Amino acid sequence: WIPDHNNSGGIPTLQIETSATSTNQRRETVYNQQGRYFRGIGDVRCPRVIFVDHIRQQLELWKQQGHQILLFADANSNVYDGILAKELHRDEIRMADVCEAVLGHKSPNSHASGSLPITGVFATSDLLAQNVFQSAHGYGLGDHRVFVIDFDLVQLLGPEYSQLVRLPGRKLQARRYRIRKAYNKSLQDNIRRHKLTEKYHRLYQSHQTMSDSEISQEINKLDKLKMEFMRCAESKCKRKCAGKLPSPTII
């Protein structure tokens, strides 16, 4: 899971994004990868059981510390009576599904080809959502529904929070072939001119004789150089021109 801790003078709020593995038994799946790891350290339980046990312990600890908690979960089980949902309903945690609390009914199937709601947003009782939106399938990236939850910003971030600032427009517009071509040409020219590919190759050949800190330093140096080439290519791929402004005829 990935915690995001916000505290600006109010009650500390934790926003948690987490995903439980499916029980797909193929060797190359994350489920089997986790199973091999846990068996290697002496824990032979199902990886999903271990995951739920770990997150239950962590949520109980955060609750004892007085945190508000918002949990975004791809549970890969029913978010109302599945293995994770049962732990979230425990008296020590008491987290409820936000969508059901606001809409008054349970969520539909999450996955485009599934039949159960396996993705949900859970909150402690001190976090109250105002509105909820769940998209149709195909609305965004991936094969799950998109969730939009409306919370009071002060409730989540506290009374003092940074104002949202509109980002400036970028010159690089990948939809336009001419701009893509100019960007790629500039980037490739700089990579060839400064022999960046050869430098990566030499680093790969000599990395066994270097310490971890030296390798990291050299990789960061080359990555920084590549980033400069990318910024240079973006600055040259399109020019912003100001033409004549139209004006109404004055009679």
VENZIZI-V609746 format. One record per residue. N is the residue number from 1. PSI is psi in radians with two decimals (999 if undefined). OMEGA is omega in radians with two decimals (999 if undefined). NEAR is the number of other ideal C-beta (glycine too) atoms within 8 Angstrom. Layout:
N,PSI,OMEGA,NEAR  N,PSI,OMEGA,NEAR
This chain:
1,2.80,-3.08,7  2,1.86,3.14,6  3,2.51,3.06,7  4,1.90,-2.98,8  5,2.10,3.12,7  6,2.31,3.10,11  7,1.90,-3.14,9  8,0.80,3.09,9  9,-0.33,3.11,6  10,-2.72,3.08,11  11,2.28,-3.13,9  12,2.35,-3.10,11  13,2.33,3.08,17  14,2.20,3.03,13  15,2.09,-3.01,10  16,2.23,3.01,12  17,2.21,-3.06,8  18,2.70,3.13,11  19,2.19,3.07,7  20,2.54,3.13,13  21,2.66,2.98,12  22,3.01,-3.11,7  23,0.51,3.10,8  24,2.21,-3.01,6  25,0.00,3.13,6  26,2.57,-3.00,6  27,-0.62,-3.01,4  28,0.10,-3.09,5  29,2.80,3.09,11  30,-0.64,3.12,6  31,-0.86,-3.14,13  32,-0.58,3.08,11  33,-0.80,3.12,9  34,-0.66,3.11,12  35,-0.74,3.12,10  36,-0.70,-3.13,8  37,-0.86,-3.08,8  38,-0.64,3.07,12  39,-0.56,3.12,9  40,-0.41,3.11,6  41,0.24,2.99,6  42,0.16,3.14,5  43,1.93,-3.04,7  44,0.15,3.13,5  45,2.87,3.07,8  46,2.35,-3.14,7  47,-0.58,3.12,11  48,-0.68,3.11,13  49,-0.73,3.12,9  50,-0.78,3.14,12  51,-0.87,-3.11,11  52,-0.69,3.13,12  53,-0.75,-3.14,9  54,-0.79,-3.09,8  55,-0.54,3.07,12  56,-0.80,3.13,11  57,-0.71,-3.11,8  58,-0.71,3.12,9  59,-0.70,3.10,13  60,-0.71,3.13,10  61,-0.80,-3.14,8  62,-0.66,3.09,10  63,-0.73,3.12,12  64,-0.52,3.13,6  65,-0.01,3.06,7  66,0.35,-3.12,6  67,2.53,2.81,10  68,2.51,-3.05,12  69,2.31,3.03,15  70,2.09,-3.02,15  71,2.07,3.03,12  72,2.05,-2.98,9  73,2.21,2.85,13  74,1.59,-2.94,10  75,-0.34,-3.03,14  76,0.51,3.01,10  77,2.85,-3.09,12  78,2.21,-3.06,10  79,0.01,3.13,16  80,-0.57,3.13,9  81,0.29,3.13,5  82,-3.08,-3.04,11  83,-0.67,3.12,10  84,-0.72,-3.11,13  85,-0.70,-3.13,15  86,-0.65,3.12,9  87,-0.62,-3.14,11  88,-0.37,3.14,13  89,-0.09,-3.13,9  90,2.64,-3.11,9  91,-0.54,-3.11,4  92,-0.30,-3.08,6  93,-0.98,3.09,13  94,1.10,3.04,10  95,2.37,-3.07,11  96,2.71,3.09,11  97,2.16,-3.07,13  98,-0.70,-3.08,13  99,-0.78,3.13,13  100,-0.66,-3.13,12  101,-0.64,-3.10,9  102,-0.78,-3.02,10  103,-0.40,3.14,7  104,0.09,3.08,4  105,2.87,-3.07,4  106,2.74,-3.12,8  107,2.67,3.06,10  108,-3.06,3.13,7  109,2.40,-3.08,7  110,-0.84,-3.08,14  111,2.56,-3.07,9  112,-0.59,-3.11,7  113,0.14,-3.10,4  114,-3.13,-3.14,8  115,-0.07,-3.07,3  116,2.66,2.99,8  117,1.83,-3.08,12  118,-0.06,3.10,14  119,2.31,-3.10,12  120,2.92,3.06,14  121,2.13,-3.08,12  122,2.55,-3.13,13  123,2.63,2.99,15  124,2.83,-3.00,11  125,-0.32,-3.12,6  126,-0.04,3.07,6  127,2.04,-3.06,13  128,2.11,3.09,8  129,2.58,3.13,12  130,-0.76,-3.10,7  131,2.75,-3.13,7  132,2.45,3.04,12  133,2.31,3.00,8  134,2.19,-3.05,10  135,2.93,2.93,10  136,2.86,3.10,5  137,2.51,-3.12,8  138,0.03,-3.11,4  139,-0.69,-3.11,7  140,-2.75,3.11,5  141,2.60,3.08,2  142,-3.05,-3.06,4  143,0.28,3.04,6  144,2.87,3.06,10  145,2.63,3.06,11  146,2.31,3.11,9  147,2.36,2.97,12  148,2.04,-3.10,8  149,2.28,-3.10,10  150,1.87,3.07,7  151,2.73,3.00,11  152,2.14,-3.07,7  153,-0.66,3.12,7  154,-0.65,3.13,9  155,-0.63,-3.13,10  156,-0.77,-2.97,12  157,-0.12,-3.11,9  158,3.08,-3.06,13  159,-0.35,-3.13,7  160,2.02,3.14,5  161,2.71,-3.10,9  162,2.44,3.09,3  163,2.46,3.09,4  164,2.33,-3.11,4  165,2.33,3.12,4  166,2.25,-3.14,4  167,2.53,3.09,4  168,2.65,3.12,4  169,2.58,3.14,4  170,2.56,3.08,6  171,-0.58,-3.10,10  172,2.02,3.09,9  173,1.77,-2.99,8  174,-0.29,-3.13,6  175,-0.35,-3.07,3  176,2.13,-3.05,7  177,-0.76,-3.09,5  178,-0.71,-3.12,6  179,-0.72,3.09,13  180,-0.76,-3.11,10  181,-0.75,3.14,8  182,-0.70,3.13,12  183,-0.88,-3.10,13  184,-0.66,3.14,9  185,-0.80,3.13,8  186,-0.75,-3.13,13  187,-0.82,-3.13,11  188,-0.63,3.11,8  189,-0.77,-3.14,8  190,-0.66,3.12,12  191,-0.74,3.12,11  192,-0.76,-3.08,8  193,-0.70,-3.10,6  194,0.11,3.06,9  195,0.82,-3.10,7  196,-0.70,3.13,12  197,-0.73,3.13,8  198,-0.63,3.14,7  199,-0.70,3.06,10  200,-0.71,-3.11,9  201,-0.72,3.12,8  202,-0.65,3.10,8  203,-0.70,3.11,12  204,-0.70,-3.11,7  205,-0.53,-3.05,6  206,0.10,-3.00,8  207,-0.44,-3.11,8  208,-0.33,3.13,4  209,0.08,-3.07,4  210,2.71,3.07,8  211,2.87,-3.13,5  212,-0.70,-3.13,5  213,-0.66,3.11,6  214,-0.70,3.11,8  215,-0.82,3.14,11  216,-0.72,3.14,8  217,-0.77,-3.13,8  218,-0.69,3.11,10  219,-0.77,3.13,9  220,-0.64,3.14,8  221,-0.79,3.14,8  222,-0.67,3.11,12  223,-0.66,3.10,8  224,-0.69,3.10,8  225,-0.75,3.12,10  226,-0.70,3.11,10  227,-0.66,3.09,8  228,-0.67,3.09,8  229,-0.69,-3.14,14  230,-0.71,3.11,9  231,-0.67,3.10,8  232,-0.76,-3.14,10  233,-0.69,3.13,14  234,-0.64,-3.12,11  235,-0.38,-3.08,7  236,-0.16,-3.00,8  237,-0.27,-3.13,12  238,2.48,3.07,8  239,2.45,3.08,3  240,2.04,-3.11,5  241,2.39,3.08,4  242,1.99,3.11,3  243,-2.93,3.13,4  244,2.36,3.10,3  245,2.27,3.10,4  246,2.53,3.12,3  247,2.57,3.14,4  248,2.64,3.09,3  249,2.26,3.13,4  250,2.15,3.14,3  251,999,999,2
